[in-house]
Amino acid sequence: MRVTRILAVAVLSAALLFTRFAADGPAGGPAAPPASTLIPGSLSLGTPAAAAPLQTQGPRAPQDTPVNKTSFTQTLRAGPGDTLSGMLTGAGIPRTEALGAIAALSKHYDPHRIKPGQEFTVTFQPGPGGVAPGRFLGLTLTPDFKRLITVTRTEDGRFRASTVKKSLTRRLARASGTIKQSLFDAGTRAGLPVSVLIEMIRAYSWDVDFQRDIYPGDSFEIMFERFHDERGTVVHSGRIVFIALTLSGTRRALYRHTTGDGQTDYFDEKGQSARKALLRTPIDGARLSSSFGRRRHPVLGYTRMHRGLDFRAPPGTPIYAAGKGIVEYVGRNGAFGRYVRIRHNSTYSTAYAHMRRFAKGLGKGKRVEQGQIIGYVGSSGRSTGPHLHYEILRGGRQINPLTVTMPAGRRLKGWEMSRFRYAMSKIKRQFADLAIDLAVAGGSE
Ligand SMILES: [Zn+2]
């Protein structure tokens, strides 16, 4: 746990003023105490971080501290395995008070699900003489970019929590770039935040092999959401609304769209989902170590047909269902070791071999969704080391997952297609109306 001690008069007050001014108001739960007695004037509405320019970096040694401060604050940052009660008591807060604050907080935020890096700002009254933290007053946190949660001590000594939704403005930003080395590199040069780049790569990963299909001179155009606070500062980059990747002169545009049944996906102009029915690579971060075709068998020593793909990966790496389907086989299967087969439709199934273990609850006849974890990489059966052996079967026969034309995912029809056409024309207009955003190009995030 990293502890930064900051002397501040503004943070807690800012949080309370914020409660009063935020248009959305507290989202459930008791409201924060009235802010009428607090300092007037324009304060930053938002997170303790947004209020940072108002704070004075205080001296670390208490004896150097001026004696007339109205409150002391400390920022606690969670490390791996930290508990909130441990962090609070570690900051000198008596255990019963820490537990009281946590109990109040738990109606708004699950204190058991703290992610490393989450910050908590705790506030104290000045102690005797005003030179050191005294009575614990409360804490604030921003669990995500939209919310500020405040826990305050009330007159009767109990704790109350409230959530305030920040008033943010959603705006669209446009950027483009030409590829010199890789899409990732071009996106970085164009100032795209990593989260947007990852989403862009995911959206195309069904169709584009990023190692083989991209050449210098290829380009991209993109429009994505950004959320601005009241000062106009970008506090969060949201989803991609439109992307077009031009590869070897062919432009592939994708539009983000939510269908009538509430499913959001990227679709091309014909209403075809970018998502395919089956994944070519049902594992993350693995290296293809053996392709489909004739090869010298590493264990048996003679040449034979290899009817799948091998992905080398550390033992325990999760393996995903390549598509939605029904589990047809789970268990030991000779040289395949621990083996799973999923039937996707009357034509296609996929098989996964040499697992270390199966996912909990996986059983014959169970339904699985695309991307659901079905097991973990191991070396069971006849295997030289931890890897996934993956097969796609068409009509019961193995085919090469790398070259097969993937069975297509959803295609919009009829009324759904009309809705999509309307949404697409709106997106095209928005894109045309936007100038390329220099703030994106400047890479201010
Ligand atoms: Zn294999």
Residues whose N, C-alpha, C, O or C-beta is under 5 A from the ligand:
A	BS01	ZN	G308 L309 D310 H389
